Amino acid sequence: MPLAKSAAALPLDMPRSGAPFLSLAPMDGVTDAITRALLTDYAGGDSGISLCTSEFVRVTREPVPEKVLLRHCPELRQGGRTSAGVPVTVQLLGGDPAPMAESARRAAALGAPGIDLNFGCPAKTVNRHDGGATLLKFPGRLRAIVQAVRDLVPAERPVSVKLRTGWASSERMEEIALAAEAGGASWLTIHGRTRMDMYGPPADFGPIGRARAVVAIPVVANGDLSTPRQVDRCRAISGCEAYMIGRPAMARPWLFRQLRGHPPDGRAAYIALLLDFADRLIAAGTTDHRTLGRLKNWLSLSCRIEPAFRSLFDAVKREQHLPALLKVLVAAARDKGGNDPVSGRFEPVHGP
Ligand SMILES: Cc1cc2nc3c(=O)[nH]c(=O)nc-3n(C[C@H](O)[C@H](O)[C@H](O)COP(=O)(O)O)c2cc1C
């Protein structure tokens, strides 16, 4: 397939344009192109997801080769969109402005509808090598990276920035947000935890609201938005009208639709999604062993959000063979007694 050199650019203030903006969070090792297609195909392609972002692409001293960008974001071969037509921005992570900017330019030339910059990753190896949340300690450097990227990416393509609320505290939230804006960020997505919080305490939407109050660009709130009630709470505290959803999307793939006024689905839809996931992994040539691992990981992450799926995870977590796990899922799908709607009745359970 020829490379799409001229994918339609996204509106520069996309989180502010039109209907509620609900993006799918990038999750390394989870939201690869197969998962992005799976979740955006939900409900016949009417998933409610406004935007996806690739898993982070690590940029070190050299700009990233095109083949690496295409591996992380194969949607670049189809105009930078999932099969359901949802745009996918390419996320870059690194601390050196020049290779970050050149990598972004290459991604845009390949057809990325936008670039996202990761200043939130809390992984020790990443932080030790001057990437992710480390830059929250140096707002001046963060600004320089955003600016260098902005300068090399065509003006009509957004450059968004993903942040945590700070390194050890949210004291410098406003300064960080203003630095990203001054560098030319089109919008900010803020995960309501500091780097030191990792995924531990509940997300704090207060600092997100403080950032929103000082910048003119849109701010997208993120963290533990697992029920409509939790989104309402986030809106009341932060004032944000745009949201990013990660782990809750795995437990409640209907959440994006639910936030747009559709009734929630339930256990049967969840199991059907998992079986569809298995089919897609196998069709893409994934080994049985890896497919087994991906399904268990999905179940494990989602039963922390939705306790009703705990028994399903418990039933499969020791399975060593894919056919046995699939058998359990098929049986669970047939079990009408267990076909209860589950969405929205539980408050989030924190920490991975
Ligand atoms: C397994 C995992 C991988 C993640 N990988 C990324 C990543 O590649 N880029 C990024 O910006 N954030 C990453 N995150 C953070 C999420 O995008 C999001 O900010 C965080 O999970 C909080 O949102 P949630 O409560 O809706 O999941 C990751 C989170 C998890 C749990």
The ligand as a MOL file (V3000), in Angstrom:
LIG
                    3D

  0  0  0     0  0            999 V3000
M  V30 BEGIN CTAB
M  V30 COUNTS 31 33 0 0 0
M  V30 BEGIN ATOM
M  V30 1 C 0.3410 -0.3710 30.8980 0
M  V30 2 C 0.3560 1.1190 30.6900 0
M  V30 3 C 1.1390 1.6560 29.6650 0
M  V30 4 C 1.1650 3.0470 29.4610 0
M  V30 5 N 1.8960 3.5590 28.3940 0
M  V30 6 C 1.8310 4.8890 28.1110 0
M  V30 7 C 2.4530 5.4290 26.9350 0
M  V30 8 O 3.0330 4.7080 26.1000 0
M  V30 9 N 2.3700 6.7710 26.7430 0
M  V30 10 C 1.7150 7.5930 27.6280 0
M  V30 11 O 1.6660 8.8060 27.4050 0
M  V30 12 N 1.1060 7.1120 28.7110 0
M  V30 13 C 1.1260 5.7850 28.9670 0
M  V30 14 N 0.4400 5.2890 30.0500 0
M  V30 15 C -0.3780 6.1970 30.8810 0
M  V30 16 C -1.8160 6.2630 30.3400 0
M  V30 17 O -1.8430 6.8710 29.0630 0
M  V30 18 C -2.7300 7.0770 31.2870 0
M  V30 19 O -2.1840 8.3620 31.4220 0
M  V30 20 C -2.8560 6.4310 32.6660 0
M  V30 21 O -3.0700 5.0370 32.5500 0
M  V30 22 C -4.0140 7.0550 33.4690 0
M  V30 23 O -5.2140 6.9520 32.7700 0
M  V30 24 P -6.3310 5.7980 33.0910 0
M  V30 25 O -6.6190 5.8560 34.5620 0
M  V30 26 O -7.4930 6.1810 32.2410 0
M  V30 27 O -5.7080 4.5030 32.7110 0
M  V30 28 C 0.4250 3.9120 30.2980 0
M  V30 29 C -0.3540 3.3610 31.3190 0
M  V30 30 C -0.4050 1.9830 31.5250 0
M  V30 31 C -1.2650 1.4230 32.6360 0
M  V30 END ATOM
M  V30 BEGIN BOND
M  V30 1 1 1 2
M  V30 2 1 2 3
M  V30 3 2 2 30
M  V30 4 2 3 4
M  V30 5 1 4 5
M  V30 6 1 4 28
M  V30 7 2 5 6
M  V30 8 1 6 7
M  V30 9 1 6 13
M  V30 10 2 7 8
M  V30 11 1 7 9
M  V30 12 1 9 10
M  V30 13 2 10 11
M  V30 14 1 10 12
M  V30 15 2 12 13
M  V30 16 1 13 14
M  V30 17 1 14 15
M  V30 18 1 14 28
M  V30 19 1 15 16
M  V30 20 1 16 17
M  V30 21 1 16 18
M  V30 22 1 18 19
M  V30 23 1 18 20
M  V30 24 1 20 21
M  V30 25 1 20 22
M  V30 26 1 22 23
M  V30 27 1 23 24
M  V30 28 2 24 25
M  V30 29 1 24 26
M  V30 30 1 24 27
M  V30 31 2 28 29
M  V30 32 1 29 30
M  V30 33 1 30 31
M  V30 END BOND
M  V30 END CTAB
M  END
